[in-house]
Amino acid sequence: MKSIARLVFIVALSSGAVQTLGAAEIQIKTADGQTLQGEHLGTREGIVKLRTGFGVVNIPENKIVTITAVKSVEPIKKEGEPAGEAQSATFPEVKAPTLPSLVSKRLAGLKEAPYRKDDRIELHRMVRNFVESTDSSKQKIVRRLKDYGTAADPFIDAAYTDSEEVPEKVELLGAAAAPGRNLSVMLFVHAHAAAKTRMLRVADEPPALPPDYVSKRDRESPRGKADFLKLAAGYVLTIEGYASTAGGPFNALFLIDVYKRRYTSEEEDPLLINIGRDKTRLAATASDATRSKSTWTADDRIMLAEQVFPWLFRDNDDLNGLAQELLKKILPANHPQKWDAPEEEWVAWWEKAKEEIRK
């Protein structure tokens, strides 16, 4: 009877039937009285392979007396690998949702009055004539566009889209630089990309030849490549300042993406780097995050917190500081008192704090 049972089990090992249950740990008794236990690695050409605590053992089938399935083998941990609980006690890098989808969903829940024909005509005329207007007329146009709120956004977004027109676009964007303009974030995203393109092009251009004669006006305007590069960087930073002023979770997400690239890249232009300024601007987007009447929802606060929590524990002082300034604005006041508290402590606290935010 034993020989029949052994034969059936060996056939099962050979066919892979036992392996379908996962990595199986078995116990084998041999004809010479040995008992071996370990992970079954397979059977081939009459040889059963077994991984024991002392290494891999090859056992001829004709020497096996009995084979007993013991249990499923737990995955073998590599030396120094943290246990399962320790692995979960970290903040994972969470992929950010796309801004266009966030804006679309938020807009879908809003009801805006339809454009009147006169409104469309005025908006189109103001944007079209902006570049040819005097400085005082430009200021009036910007104020008037602000009165229209997000209704003016499509007209502003469609105007002056070429990188050569960045100066005009930046001036016009002042109309969206007002608190509560969370949903205008795509204006800043598009203009920021154009301004960065302009800046890169200026950096790659060869220096211009000096003029034969330099007038007083020429002396007061940018002349060299360094001057033009500084001016181009100013447009990039001005747009970021607009987003900070407009505030809200979507502008915060936009700046998080900008600053993550800026402070983890070795190729970023030094003209754009100023961690003190950028920490202030990121925090300003969330100045009203915990107020009852604000553009922030509980889900917004949770989403933004989970974007920057991993930064707290990166070996990067700039990211650490950016995360702290934003989290101060969006977290409940009972968070761990020390920002350098162990990550496990923060993870445990956050699991409960998320529910508190949702209440």
BALUMTOR-640209 format. One line per field, with one value per residue (C-alpha): residue number from 1; residue in three letters; chain; z, x, y. Coordinates in pm, whole numbers, padded with zeros to 5 digits, always signed. Example, Ala and Ser with C-alpha at 12.3 -4.5 7.8 and 13.67 -1.06 7.14 Angstrom:
2
n <- (1_2)
res <- (Ala_Ser)
chain <- (A_A)
up <- (+00780_+00714)
east <- (+01230_+01367)
north <- (-00450_-00106)
// end
This chain:
359
n <- (1_2_3_4_5_6_7_8_9_10_11_12_13_14_15_16_17_18_19_20_21_22_23_24_25_26_27_28_29_30_31_32_33_34_35_36_37_38_39_40_41_42_43_44_45_46_47_48_49_50_51_52_53_54_55_56_57_58_59_60_61_62_63_64_65_66_67_68_69_70_71_72_73_74_75_76_77_78_79_80_81_82_83_84_85_86_87_88_89_90_91_92_93_94_95_96_97_98_99_100_101_102_103_104_105_106_107_108_109_110_111_112_113_114_115_116_117_118_119_120_121_122_123_124_125_126_127_128_129_130_131_132_133_134_135_136_137_138_139_140_141_142_143_144_145_146_147_148_149_150_151_152_153_154_155_156_157_158_159_160_161_162_163_164_165_166_167_168_169_170_171_172_173_174_175_176_177_178_179_180_181_182_183_184_185_186_187_188_189_190_191_192_193_194_195_196_197_198_199_200_201_202_203_204_205_206_207_208_209_210_211_212_213_214_215_216_217_218_219_220_221_222_223_224_225_226_227_228_229_230_231_232_233_234_235_236_237_238_239_240_241_242_243_244_245_246_247_248_249_250_251_252_253_254_255_256_257_258_259_260_261_262_263_264_265_266_267_268_269_270_271_272_273_274_275_276_277_278_279_280_281_282_283_284_285_286_287_288_289_290_291_292_293_294_295_296_297_298_299_300_301_302_303_304_305_306_307_308_309_310_311_312_313_314_315_316_317_318_319_320_321_322_323_324_325_326_327_328_329_330_331_332_333_334_335_336_337_338_339_340_341_342_343_344_345_346_347_348_349_350_351_352_353_354_355_356_357_358_359)
res <- (Met_Lys_Ser_Ile_Ala_Arg_Leu_Val_Phe_Ile_Val_Ala_Leu_Ser_Ser_Gly_Ala_Val_Gln_Thr_Leu_Gly_Ala_Ala_Glu_Ile_Gln_Ile_Lys_Thr_Ala_Asp_Gly_Gln_Thr_Leu_Gln_Gly_Glu_His_Leu_Gly_Thr_Arg_Glu_Gly_Ile_Val_Lys_Leu_Arg_Thr_Gly_Phe_Gly_Val_Val_Asn_Ile_Pro_Glu_Asn_Lys_Ile_Val_Thr_Ile_Thr_Ala_Val_Lys_Ser_Val_Glu_Pro_Ile_Lys_Lys_Glu_Gly_Glu_Pro_Ala_Gly_Glu_Ala_Gln_Ser_Ala_Thr_Phe_Pro_Glu_Val_Lys_Ala_Pro_Thr_Leu_Pro_Ser_Leu_Val_Ser_Lys_Arg_Leu_Ala_Gly_Leu_Lys_Glu_Ala_Pro_Tyr_Arg_Lys_Asp_Asp_Arg_Ile_Glu_Leu_His_Arg_Met_Val_Arg_Asn_Phe_Val_Glu_Ser_Thr_Asp_Ser_Ser_Lys_Gln_Lys_Ile_Val_Arg_Arg_Leu_Lys_Asp_Tyr_Gly_Thr_Ala_Ala_Asp_Pro_Phe_Ile_Asp_Ala_Ala_Tyr_Thr_Asp_Ser_Glu_Glu_Val_Pro_Glu_Lys_Val_Glu_Leu_Leu_Gly_Ala_Ala_Ala_Ala_Pro_Gly_Arg_Asn_Leu_Ser_Val_Met_Leu_Phe_Val_His_Ala_His_Ala_Ala_Ala_Lys_Thr_Arg_Met_Leu_Arg_Val_Ala_Asp_Glu_Pro_Pro_Ala_Leu_Pro_Pro_Asp_Tyr_Val_Ser_Lys_Arg_Asp_Arg_Glu_Ser_Pro_Arg_Gly_Lys_Ala_Asp_Phe_Leu_Lys_Leu_Ala_Ala_Gly_Tyr_Val_Leu_Thr_Ile_Glu_Gly_Tyr_Ala_Ser_Thr_Ala_Gly_Gly_Pro_Phe_Asn_Ala_Leu_Phe_Leu_Ile_Asp_Val_Tyr_Lys_Arg_Arg_Tyr_Thr_Ser_Glu_Glu_Glu_Asp_Pro_Leu_Leu_Ile_Asn_Ile_Gly_Arg_Asp_Lys_Thr_Arg_Leu_Ala_Ala_Thr_Ala_Ser_Asp_Ala_Thr_Arg_Ser_Lys_Ser_Thr_Trp_Thr_Ala_Asp_Asp_Arg_Ile_Met_Leu_Ala_Glu_Gln_Val_Phe_Pro_Trp_Leu_Phe_Arg_Asp_Asn_Asp_Asp_Leu_Asn_Gly_Leu_Ala_Gln_Glu_Leu_Leu_Lys_Lys_Ile_Leu_Pro_Ala_Asn_His_Pro_Gln_Lys_Trp_Asp_Ala_Pro_Glu_Glu_Glu_Trp_Val_Ala_Trp_Trp_Glu_Lys_Ala_Lys_Glu_Glu_Ile_Arg_Lys)
chain <- (A_A_A_A_A_A_A_A_A_A_A_A_A_A_A_A_A_A_A_A_A_A_A_A_A_A_A_A_A_A_A_A_A_A_A_A_A_A_A_A_A_A_A_A_A_A_A_A_A_A_A_A_A_A_A_A_A_A_A_A_A_A_A_A_A_A_A_A_A_A_A_A_A_A_A_A_A_A_A_A_A_A_A_A_A_A_A_A_A_A_A_A_A_A_A_A_A_A_A_A_A_A_A_A_A_A_A_A_A_A_A_A_A_A_A_A_A_A_A_A_A_A_A_A_A_A_A_A_A_A_A_A_A_A_A_A_A_A_A_A_A_A_A_A_A_A_A_A_A_A_A_A_A_A_A_A_A_A_A_A_A_A_A_A_A_A_A_A_A_A_A_A_A_A_A_A_A_A_A_A_A_A_A_A_A_A_A_A_A_A_A_A_A_A_A_A_A_A_A_A_A_A_A_A_A_A_A_A_A_A_A_A_A_A_A_A_A_A_A_A_A_A_A_A_A_A_A_A_A_A_A_A_A_A_A_A_A_A_A_A_A_A_A_A_A_A_A_A_A_A_A_A_A_A_A_A_A_A_A_A_A_A_A_A_A_A_A_A_A_A_A_A_A_A_A_A_A_A_A_A_A_A_A_A_A_A_A_A_A_A_A_A_A_A_A_A_A_A_A_A_A_A_A_A_A_A_A_A_A_A_A_A_A_A_A_A_A_A_A_A_A_A_A_A_A_A_A_A_A_A_A_A_A_A_A_A_A_A_A_A_A_A_A_A_A_A_A_A_A_A_A_A_A_A_A_A_A_A_A)
up <- (+00000_+00086_-00248_-00430_-00231_-00300_-00670_-00690_-00511_-00732_-01043_-00902_-00846_-01195_-01360_-01164_-00991_-00650_-00784_-00897_-00529_-00509_-00370_-00166_+00134_+00158_+00386_+00230_+00402_+00217_+00212_+00421_+00704_+00638_+00672_+00460_+00453_+00229_-00072_-00371_-00675_-00931_-01052_-01367_-01510_-01191_-00959_-00699_-00617_-00267_-00121_+00246_+00507_+00403_+00029_-00270_-00242_-00533_-00431_-00670_-00688_-00630_-00290_-00161_+00082_+00169_+00069_+00280_+00194_+00496_+00423_+00178_+00189_+00277_+00043_+00146_+00259_+00147_+00412_+00535_+00372_+00607_+00726_+00576_+00847_+00811_+00432_+00470_+00722_+00448_+00226_-00134_-00427_-00552_-00918_-00942_-01117_-01439_-01408_-01717_-01575_-01233_-01384_-01611_-01322_-01106_-01388_-01458_-01119_-01173_-01353_-01520_-01700_-02078_-02274_-02422_-02771_-02639_-02385_-02651_-02868_-02580_-02462_-02814_-02875_-02549_-02601_-02970_-02905_-02594_-02761_-02942_-02635_-02421_-02073_-01911_-02153_-02080_-01709_-01779_-01994_-01722_-01463_-01696_-01769_-01395_-01367_-01609_-01393_-01544_-01830_-01981_-01954_-02300_-02465_-02265_-02324_-02701_-02731_-02782_-02777_-02957_-02747_-02913_-02762_-02404_-02282_-02404_-02263_-01922_-01908_-02009_-01752_-01479_-01524_-01373_-01088_-00827_-00518_-00583_-00944_-00880_-01205_-01413_-01356_-01719_-01825_-01608_-01720_-02090_-02049_-01822_-02086_-02350_-02121_-02043_-02418_-02475_-02198_-02339_-02685_-02552_-02368_-02690_-02910_-02995_-02860_-03088_-03241_-03071_-03268_-03437_-03236_-02897_-02832_-02488_-02537_-02624_-02315_-02092_-02255_-02237_-02455_-02391_-02379_-01999_-01994_-02226_-02031_-01707_-01868_-01997_-01650_-01509_-01726_-01596_-01236_-01285_-01406_-01101_-00885_-01057_-00978_-00615_-00593_-00760_-00503_-00456_-00480_-00858_-00857_-00564_-00770_-01064_-00846_-00681_-01023_-01115_-00789_-00784_-01121_-01016_-00695_-00815_-01145_-01186_-01510_-01381_-01454_-01140_-01236_-01135_-00806_-00482_-00222_+00019_-00248_-00370_-00021_+00039_-00292_-00242_+00108_-00021_-00252_+00059_+00274_+00294_+00284_+00626_+00604_+00559_+00251_+00024_-00305_-00113_-00043_+00204_-00087_-00221_+00111_+00128_-00234_-00195_+00138_-00015_-00299_-00065_+00234_+00066_+00034_+00413_+00414_+00105_+00142_-00005_+00223_-00042_-00086_+00292_+00334_+00055_+00200_+00549_+00436_+00245_+00511_+00778_+00585_+00499_+00789_+01114_+01401_+01594_+01360_+01512_+01673_+01524_+01147_+01176_+01366_+01233_+00913_+01087_+01336_+01057_+00865_+01172_+01248_+00886_+00870_+01144_+01034_+00689_+00850_+01066_+00753_+00579_+00869)
east <- (+00000_+00286_+00452_+00129_+00090_+00451_+00407_+00094_+00267_+00576_+00359_+00190_+00527_+00644_+00331_+00341_+00007_+00150_+00324_-00006_-00079_+00221_+00566_+00497_+00700_+00724_+00878_+01055_+01164_+01430_+01509_+01824_+01621_+01679_+01399_+01434_+01203_+01204_+01061_+00990_+01172_+01052_+01106_+01299_+01438_+01364_+01528_+01330_+01487_+01436_+01557_+01637_+01794_+02131_+02094_+01942_+01929_+01871_+01690_+01640_+01277_+01366_+01519_+01200_+00979_+00715_+00639_+00416_+00292_+00361_+00255_+00282_+00616_+00615_+00821_+01183_+01284_+01617_+01864_+01789_+01446_+01188_+00896_+00551_+00436_+00745_+00700_+00347_+00459_+00582_+00415_+00407_+00466_+00111_+00057_-00107_-00442_-00436_-00536_-00764_-00970_-00994_-01106_-01361_-01518_-01538_-01683_-01944_-02095_-02124_-02392_-02282_-02507_-02475_-02285_-02493_-02401_-02285_-02060_-01890_-01832_-01684_-01458_-01331_-01271_-01083_-00851_-00792_-00712_-00502_-00162_-00225_-00362_-00190_-00074_-00376_-00614_-00449_-00512_-00877_-00906_-00750_-00993_-01288_-01179_-01155_-01520_-01611_-01434_-01381_-01617_-01321_-01083_-01144_-01079_-00761_-00636_-00680_-00494_-00119_-00025_+00310_+00626_+00714_+00395_+00473_+00513_+00162_+00018_+00171_+00020_-00320_-00300_-00311_-00689_-00683_-00449_-00720_-00805_-01061_-00955_-00882_-01052_-00831_-00531_-00506_-00438_-00127_-00024_-00036_+00132_+00401_+00491_+00520_+00735_+00969_+01002_+01090_+01347_+01514_+01527_+01687_+01946_+02034_+02060_+02406_+02486_+02383_+02640_+02658_+02501_+02716_+02547_+02377_+02102_+01981_+01675_+01895_+02106_+01795_+01661_+01802_+02111_+02304_+02204_+02214_+01964_+01723_+01755_+01678_+01375_+01254_+01294_+01090_+00792_+00809_+00819_+00542_+00307_+00389_+00312_-00026_-00106_-00012_-00239_-00529_-00489_-00688_-00599_-00554_-00303_-00128_-00104_+00036_+00307_+00387_+00468_+00676_+00871_+00930_+01101_+01288_+01435_+01517_+01681_+02045_+01968_+01727_+01835_+01967_+01761_+01447_+01571_+01471_+01340_+01221_+01003_+00867_+00778_+00583_+00400_+00304_+00174_-00025_-00230_-00372_-00427_-00802_-00788_-00944_-01211_-01576_-01613_-01324_-01240_-01093_-01285_-01188_-01081_-00862_-00678_-00623_-00508_-00257_-00127_-00058_+00131_+00382_+00400_+00681_+00879_+00907_+01126_+01337_+01703_+01631_+01602_+01420_+01145_+01125_+01063_+00806_+00611_+00612_+00483_+00191_+00105_+00090_-00202_-00401_-00353_-00552_-00374_-00314_-00043_+00289_+00459_+00798_+00832_+01125_+00918_+00961_+00771_+00590_+00445_+00322_+00169_-00020_-00147_-00252_-00475_-00692_-00651_-00799_-01128_-01119_-01077_-01369_-01609)
north <- (+00000_+00235_+00175_+00261_+00585_+00674_+00607_+00824_+01111_+01088_+01094_+01405_+01567_+01477_+01615_+01939_+01879_+01960_+02271_+02417_+02477_+02710_+02641_+02322_+02212_+01835_+01573_+01273_+00953_+00753_+00381_+00434_+00592_+00963_+01221_+01534_+01837_+02139_+02317_+02095_+02240_+01983_+01630_+01548_+01225_+01032_+01287_+01484_+01822_+01955_+02285_+02228_+02450_+02309_+02362_+02181_+01799_+01557_+01239_+00944_+00837_+00471_+00561_+00733_+00544_+00810_+01167_+01393_+01742_+01963_+02324_+02611_+02782_+03150_+03368_+03369_+03717_+03851_+03950_+04300_+04312_+04467_+04258_+04302_+04540_+04755_+04771_+04904_+05168_+05401_+05658_+05534_+05766_+05832_+05917_+06258_+06286_+06486_+06848_+06854_+06567_+06732_+07062_+06891_+06702_+07014_+07224_+06956_+07024_+07398_+07591_+07911_+08153_+08113_+08376_+08651_+08761_+09098_+08925_+08716_+09022_+09219_+08937_+08874_+09243_+09302_+09006_+09085_+09452_+09395_+09392_+09722_+09900_+10160_+10065_+10232_+10059_+09723_+09772_+09845_+09532_+09317_+09454_+09396_+09038_+08974_+09076_+08796_+08537_+08192_+08283_+08473_+08177_+08025_+08362_+08423_+08068_+08095_+08426_+08481_+08113_+08140_+08146_+08477_+08623_+08521_+08883_+08972_+08649_+08710_+09058_+08924_+08644_+08904_+08881_+08530_+08617_+08658_+08450_+08180_+08113_+07746_+07644_+07876_+07650_+07534_+07895_+07888_+07539_+07630_+07969_+07821_+07562_+07835_+08050_+07759_+07692_+08056_+08046_+07734_+07888_+08206_+07994_+07810_+08119_+08249_+08595_+08882_+09115_+09455_+09742_+10004_+10275_+10236_+10487_+10591_+10372_+10073_+10131_+10111_+09792_+09435_+09405_+09083_+08718_+08720_+09008_+08830_+08506_+08683_+08844_+08506_+08353_+08641_+08542_+08184_+08299_+08556_+08282_+08072_+08375_+08410_+08046_+08101_+08406_+08223_+07946_+07629_+07260_+07252_+07537_+07368_+07048_+07246_+07404_+07070_+06928_+07235_+07235_+06860_+06888_+07201_+07062_+06711_+06806_+06896_+07078_+07343_+07700_+07876_+08181_+07987_+07843_+08014_+07770_+08041_+08203_+07869_+07745_+08066_+08039_+07675_+07744_+08042_+07819_+07650_+07957_+07886_+07505_+07448_+07718_+07627_+07848_+07765_+07597_+07301_+06980_+06708_+06486_+06768_+06795_+06419_+06400_+06684_+06551_+06210_+06378_+06540_+06302_+06102_+06427_+06448_+06140_+06205_+06294_+06637_+06940_+07143_+06885_+06841_+07213_+07238_+06945_+07093_+07432_+07280_+07021_+07292_+07441_+07128_+06885_+06874_+07046_+06722_+06592_+06470_+06767_+06689_+06694_+06456_+06198_+05842_+05766_+05479_+05728_+05955_+05662_+05538_+05889_+05952_+05644_+05797_+06160_+06091_+05995_+06309_+06524_+06352_+06419)
// end
